Amino acid sequence: MSKIYALWKDLDESDLVLQKEEVSGVLWIDFDKCVESVKAGSFKHCILMEELMLLKKYLDERERRCTAT
């Protein structure tokens, strides 16, 4: 199962509590680098490109709203 999230929160990575039964690993990576790495298949993942493109659409819309105000 693949789920991708956008999170804006000012906290340290060590403050996150992940359930070991549900999360096998976490990789913190720049979004654009993630897209390129998924396209190239350069790291082990279960990310669907469609999910990344939905997230990119959200991020682009969010950026437009923030710069419009």
N, CA, C and O atoms as a MOPAC input file, in Angstrom:
PM7 MOZYME 1SCF
protein

 N      0.85100 1    -1.16500 1     0.00000 1
 C      0.00000 1     0.00000 1     0.00000 1
 C      0.90200 1     1.23500 1     0.00000 1
 O      1.92600 1     1.26600 1     0.68300 1
 N      0.52400 1     2.21700 1    -0.74700 1
 C      1.31400 1     3.44300 1    -0.84700 1
 C      0.45500 1     4.62600 1    -0.46500 1
 O     -0.64500 1     4.79900 1    -0.99000 1
 N      0.93600 1     5.41500 1     0.41600 1
 C      0.27000 1     6.65800 1     0.80200 1
 C      1.33000 1     7.72700 1     0.91900 1
 O      2.35200 1     7.53200 1     1.57700 1
 N      1.09000 1     8.84800 1     0.28500 1
 C      2.02400 1     9.96200 1     0.31300 1
 C      1.31800 1    11.13800 1     0.96100 1
 O      0.15300 1    11.40900 1     0.66800 1
 N      2.02000 1    11.83300 1     1.83900 1
 C      1.41900 1    12.94400 1     2.56800 1
 C      2.28600 1    14.19400 1     2.45300 1
 O      3.50800 1    14.10900 1     2.33500 1
 N      1.64400 1    15.33900 1     2.48800 1
 C      2.33300 1    16.62500 1     2.61200 1
 C      2.11500 1    17.08900 1     4.03700 1
 O      0.97900 1    17.17600 1     4.50200 1
 N      3.19600 1    17.38400 1     4.72700 1
 C      3.10800 1    17.77100 1     6.12500 1
 C      3.92300 1    19.03200 1     6.34800 1
 O      5.12000 1    19.07900 1     6.06200 1
 N      3.25000 1    20.05600 1     6.86500 1
 C      3.93900 1    21.28100 1     7.26500 1
 C      3.78700 1    21.39800 1     8.76300 1
 O      2.72400 1    21.76600 1     9.26200 1
 N      4.84400 1    21.08700 1     9.47400 1
 C      4.81100 1    21.15900 1    10.92600 1
 C      6.22800 1    21.37900 1    11.41300 1
 O      7.16000 1    20.70600 1    10.97400 1
 N      6.37900 1    22.31300 1    12.31200 1
 C      7.69700 1    22.62200 1    12.84400 1
 C      7.99300 1    21.71000 1    14.02900 1
 O      7.74200 1    22.06900 1    15.18000 1
 N      8.52600 1    20.53600 1    13.74000 1
 C      8.91600 1    19.62500 1    14.78400 1
 C     10.09400 1    18.79700 1    14.31300 1
 O     10.36500 1    18.68600 1    13.11700 1
 N     10.77400 1    18.23100 1    15.26000 1
 C     11.92700 1    17.40100 1    14.94700 1
 C     11.46200 1    16.01600 1    14.51100 1
 O     10.48000 1    15.48700 1    15.03200 1
 N     12.15700 1    15.45300 1    13.57700 1
 C     11.81700 1    14.11100 1    13.07300 1
 C     11.71700 1    13.09600 1    14.21100 1
 O     10.87900 1    12.19500 1    14.16500 1
 N     12.56600 1    13.23800 1    15.23100 1
 C     12.56000 1    12.28600 1    16.34900 1
 C     11.29200 1    12.39100 1    17.19500 1
 O     11.01000 1    11.49300 1    17.98800 1
 N     10.52500 1    13.46900 1    17.04100 1
 C      9.27500 1    13.63700 1    17.78200 1
 C      8.10700 1    12.88500 1    17.15300 1
 O      7.05200 1    12.75700 1    17.77300 1
 N      8.28000 1    12.38900 1    15.93500 1
 C      7.22000 1    11.61700 1    15.28400 1
 C      7.16900 1    10.21600 1    15.87900 1
 O      8.20400 1     9.59900 1    16.13200 1
 N      5.96500 1     9.72600 1    16.09600 1
 C      5.78100 1     8.37000 1    16.60500 1
 C      5.13500 1     7.55100 1    15.49300 1
 O      4.00500 1     7.81900 1    15.08300 1
 N      5.86900 1     6.55000 1    15.01500 1
 C      5.38500 1     5.70000 1    13.93700 1
 C      5.11000 1     4.30100 1    14.48700 1
 O      5.88400 1     3.77900 1    15.28900 1
 N      4.01600 1     3.70700 1    14.05500 1
 C      3.69000 1     2.35400 1    14.48500 1
 C      4.52500 1     1.36700 1    13.68300 1
 O      4.40000 1     1.29700 1    12.46000 1
 N      5.37200 1     0.60500 1    14.36000 1
 C      6.25900 1    -0.34600 1    13.68800 1
 C      5.48300 1    -1.37000 1    12.87000 1
 O      5.98100 1    -1.86200 1    11.85800 1
 N      4.25700 1    -1.69700 1    13.30400 1
 C      3.45400 1    -2.68600 1    12.58300 1
 C      2.93400 1    -2.12700 1    11.25700 1
 O      2.58900 1    -2.88900 1    10.35400 1
 N      2.87800 1    -0.81800 1    11.14200 1
 C      2.28300 1    -0.20800 1     9.95700 1
 C      3.27600 1     0.50000 1     9.04800 1
 O      2.97200 1     0.75200 1     7.88200 1
 N      4.45200 1     0.82300 1     9.55800 1
 C      5.42600 1     1.58200 1     8.77500 1
 C      6.73700 1     0.81000 1     8.76100 1
 O      7.35000 1     0.58100 1     9.80300 1
 N      7.15900 1     0.41100 1     7.55600 1
 C      8.41300 1    -0.33200 1     7.46300 1
 C      9.61300 1     0.59500 1     7.33200 1
 O     10.74500 1     0.18900 1     7.59700 1
 N      9.37000 1     1.84200 1     6.92400 1
 C     10.47900 1     2.77700 1     6.80800 1
 C     10.00900 1     4.13400 1     6.33300 1
 O      8.92800 1     4.27700 1     5.76200 1
 N     10.84500 1     5.12400 1     6.58000 1
 C     10.56200 1     6.49300 1     6.16400 1
 C     11.80600 1     7.05100 1     5.50000 1
 O     12.91900 1     6.87100 1     5.99300 1
 N     11.61300 1     7.72000 1     4.39300 1
 C     12.71000 1     8.37400 1     3.69100 1
 C     12.32000 1     9.82700 1     3.49000 1
 O     11.34500 1    10.12100 1     2.79900 1
 N     13.08200 1    10.74300 1     4.09200 1
 C     12.83200 1    12.17700 1     3.92800 1
 C     13.60400 1    12.63200 1     2.71100 1
 O     14.82500 1    12.48700 1     2.65400 1
 N     12.89500 1    13.18500 1     1.73000 1
 C     13.53100 1    13.52700 1     0.45700 1
 C     12.82000 1    14.74400 1    -0.14600 1
 O     11.60900 1    14.90600 1     0.00400 1
 N     13.57900 1    15.58000 1    -0.81600 1
 C     13.01000 1    16.71600 1    -1.53100 1
 C     12.00100 1    16.20100 1    -2.55700 1
 O     12.23700 1    15.18700 1    -3.21400 1
 N     10.87600 1    16.90400 1    -2.68900 1
 C      9.80100 1    16.41000 1    -3.55200 1
 C     10.25600 1    16.19900 1    -4.99800 1
 O     10.00500 1    15.14100 1    -5.57500 1
 N     10.92200 1    17.19500 1    -5.58700 1
 C     11.36000 1    17.05200 1    -6.98400 1
 C     12.32700 1    15.88900 1    -7.15300 1
 O     12.26700 1    15.16300 1    -8.14600 1
 N     13.21800 1    15.71200 1    -6.18000 1
 C     14.15400 1    14.58200 1    -6.23500 1
 C     13.38900 1    13.26400 1    -6.11000 1
 O     13.74500 1    12.27300 1    -6.74700 1
 N     12.34400 1    13.25800 1    -5.29400 1
 C     11.51900 1    12.05800 1    -5.15800 1
 C     10.86800 1    11.69300 1    -6.48500 1
 O     10.89700 1    10.53300 1    -6.89700 1
 N     10.28000 1    12.68500 1    -7.15600 1
 C      9.63300 1    12.43000 1    -8.45200 1
 C     10.64600 1    11.84100 1    -9.43100 1
 O     10.36200 1    10.84100 1   -10.08900 1
 N     11.81200 1    12.44700 1    -9.53000 1
 C     12.83100 1    11.95400 1   -10.46100 1
 C     13.30400 1    10.55000 1   -10.08400 1
 O     13.51700 1     9.70700 1   -10.95600 1
 N     13.46600 1    10.30300 1    -8.79200 1
 C     13.92800 1     8.98700 1    -8.34000 1
 C     12.89000 1     7.89900 1    -8.60000 1
 O     13.24200 1     6.77200 1    -8.94500 1
 N     11.61200 1     8.23700 1    -8.43400 1
 C     10.55600 1     7.26700 1    -8.73000 1
 C     10.53000 1     6.98200 1   -10.23200 1
 O     10.42200 1     5.82800 1   -10.64500 1
 N     10.62700 1     8.03400 1   -11.04600 1
 C     10.65900 1     7.84400 1   -12.50600 1
 C     11.81900 1     6.94900 1   -12.91300 1
 O     11.66900 1     6.07600 1   -13.76800 1
 N     12.99000 1     7.17000 1   -12.29000 1
 C     14.19300 1     6.42100 1   -12.64900 1
 C     14.26700 1     5.05900 1   -11.96900 1
 O     15.07000 1     4.20800 1   -12.35300 1
 N     13.41900 1     4.85700 1   -10.94900 1
 C     13.47300 1     3.60200 1   -10.20300 1
 C     14.76900 1     3.45100 1    -9.43500 1
 O     15.28700 1     2.34400 1    -9.29000 1
 N     15.30500 1     4.58100 1    -8.93400 1
 C     16.62500 1     4.54800 1    -8.30300 1
 C     16.60600 1     4.25000 1    -6.80600 1
 O     17.66600 1     4.21800 1    -6.18100 1
 N     15.44000 1     4.03300 1    -6.21700 1
 C     15.38300 1     3.55700 1    -4.83800 1
 C     14.14600 1     2.67700 1    -4.66900 1
 O     13.18200 1     2.78200 1    -5.42600 1
 N     14.19600 1     1.81600 1    -3.66600 1
 C     13.09000 1     0.89700 1    -3.40700 1
 C     11.89500 1     1.69900 1    -2.89700 1
 O     12.02800 1     2.48000 1    -1.95400 1
 N     10.73700 1     1.51200 1    -3.51200 1
 C      9.54400 1     2.26000 1    -3.11600 1
 C      8.29200 1     1.51500 1    -3.54700 1
 O      8.34000 1     0.56100 1    -4.32400 1
 N      7.16900 1     1.98500 1    -3.01600 1
 C      5.86900 1     1.46800 1    -3.44500 1
 C      4.97000 1     2.65200 1    -3.78400 1
 O      3.77200 1     2.64200 1    -3.50000 1
 N      5.57200 1     3.67700 1    -4.39800 1
 C      4.88500 1     4.92500 1    -4.71700 1
 C      4.35300 1     4.86300 1    -6.14700 1
 O      5.08200 1     4.52200 1    -7.07800 1
 N      3.10600 1     5.19000 1    -6.30100 1
 C      2.53600 1     5.28400 1    -7.64100 1
 C      2.77500 1     6.68900 1    -8.18600 1
 O      2.58600 1     7.66800 1    -7.46500 1
 N      3.18100 1     6.80000 1    -9.42400 1
 C      3.42900 1     8.10500 1   -10.02700 1
 C      2.16500 1     8.96800 1    -9.99700 1
 O      2.24000 1    10.18800 1    -9.85400 1
 N      1.01300 1     8.32500 1   -10.13300 1
 C     -0.24600 1     9.07200 1   -10.08500 1
 C     -0.41400 1     9.78300 1    -8.73900 1
 O     -0.92500 1    10.90100 1    -8.68300 1
 N      0.01800 1     9.13000 1    -7.65900 1
 C     -0.04900 1     9.74800 1    -6.33600 1
 C      0.85400 1    10.97500 1    -6.26500 1
 O      0.46500 1    12.01400 1    -5.73100 1
 N      2.04700 1    10.84500 1    -6.80200 1
 C      2.96300 1    11.98600 1    -6.80600 1
 C      2.39800 1    13.14400 1    -7.61500 1
 O      2.54100 1    14.30200 1    -7.22100 1
 N      1.76500 1    12.85000 1    -8.73000 1
 C      1.22000 1    13.91600 1    -9.56300 1
 C      0.02900 1    14.59700 1    -8.88400 1
 O     -0.16600 1    15.80100 1    -9.04700 1
 N     -0.77100 1    13.83700 1    -8.12400 1
 C     -1.85700 1    14.44400 1    -7.33800 1
 C     -1.28300 1    15.36800 1    -6.27100 1
 O     -1.79700 1    16.46400 1    -6.04600 1
 N     -0.21700 1    14.92100 1    -5.61600 1
 C      0.42600 1    15.75500 1    -4.61000 1
 C      1.04900 1    16.99200 1    -5.24300 1
 O      0.97600 1    18.08200 1    -4.67500 1
 N      1.65700 1    16.83500 1    -6.40400 1
 C      2.24700 1    17.98000 1    -7.10600 1
 C      1.17200 1    19.00300 1    -7.45700 1
 O      1.38900 1    20.20600 1    -7.31700 1
 N      0.02500 1    18.53100 1    -7.90800 1
 C     -1.08100 1    19.43900 1    -8.22600 1
 C     -1.49000 1    20.22900 1    -6.98500 1
 O     -1.69500 1    21.44100 1    -7.05100 1
 N     -1.60700 1    19.53700 1    -5.85700 1
 C     -1.95000 1    20.19500 1    -4.60000 1
 C     -0.89900 1    21.23200 1    -4.22700 1
 O     -1.23500 1    22.36100 1    -3.87200 1
 N      0.38000 1    20.84800 1    -4.30500 1
 C      1.45800 1    21.76000 1    -3.93000 1
 C      1.49300 1    22.99000 1    -4.83900 1
 O      1.70600 1    24.10700 1    -4.36900 1
 N      1.28300 1    22.78200 1    -6.13300 1
 C      1.26000 1    23.91200 1    -7.07500 1
 C      0.10400 1    24.85900 1    -6.76700 1
 O      0.27400 1    26.07800 1    -6.78000 1
 N     -1.07600 1    24.29600 1    -6.48900 1
 C     -2.24600 1    25.11700 1    -6.15100 1
 C     -2.01300 1    25.86700 1    -4.84400 1
 O     -2.37700 1    27.03600 1    -4.72200 1
 N     -1.41800 1    25.20800 1    -3.88300 1
 C     -1.11900 1    25.84100 1    -2.59000 1
 C     -0.15000 1    27.00100 1    -2.78000 1
 O     -0.32900 1    28.07200 1    -2.20100 1
 N      0.86900 1    26.78200 1    -3.58900 1
 C      1.84700 1    27.83900 1    -3.84300 1
 C      1.18900 1    29.03600 1    -4.54400 1
 O      1.47600 1    30.18400 1    -4.20500 1
 N      0.31300 1    28.77400 1    -5.51300 1
 C     -0.39600 1    29.85500 1    -6.20600 1
 C     -1.24700 1    30.66900 1    -5.23000 1
 O     -1.27300 1    31.89800 1    -5.28900 1
 N     -1.94700 1    29.96000 1    -4.32500 1
 C     -2.77000 1    30.66500 1    -3.33400 1
 C     -1.91900 1    31.51800 1    -2.40100 1
 O     -2.29900 1    32.63600 1    -2.05200 1
 N     -0.77800 1    30.99400 1    -2.00400 1
 C      0.09700 1    31.71800 1    -1.07700 1
 C      0.72900 1    32.93600 1    -1.73800 1
 O      0.90500 1    33.96700 1    -1.08900 1
 N      1.06900 1    32.83400 1    -3.00100 1
 C      1.69000 1    33.97600 1    -3.68000 1
 C      0.65800 1    34.98500 1    -4.15200 1
 O      1.00500 1    36.13300 1    -4.42900 1
 N     -0.60800 1    34.58300 1    -4.25100 1
 C     -1.66800 1    35.49100 1    -4.70200 1
 C     -2.10100 1    36.43800 1    -3.58500 1
 O     -2.66800 1    37.49700 1    -3.85500 1
 N     -1.84000 1    36.06800 1    -2.35000 1
 C     -2.28500 1    36.91700 1    -1.22700 1
 C     -1.23800 1    37.90800 1    -0.80500 1
 O     -1.46300 1    38.68700 1     0.12200 1

